[in-house]
């Protein structure tokens, strides 16, 4: 995939990458791990429809360093130190890091307006 090849060229640090276990889907989103994931059979947050991850069309990269932010909600819960994107630290995605994905036509949740899902890249930009 062009996106991961680009991250590799940039020496982007991916902390962990493994298959999500079923019990983890019901665990509180505290941020105890920083697992980069792709296929996860789960509904979209706040919905009953299948997520882009369940369809095999999305990847979450270093979720602790790249949290989901909607208003006062931050997920993982312990990742509030990474909400401010002005001080870039190792493992935080930037526009330059996701260029391999966006150049291949994928969307990045860091560009969304109603919320930011900094960890999320997807083939459908959803």
Helices and strands as residue ranges (DSSP letters): H 2-9, E 16-17, G 22-26, E 35-36, E 58-60, E 68-70, E 73-75, G 80-82, H 99-102, E 107-108, G 109-111, E 116-117, E 120-122
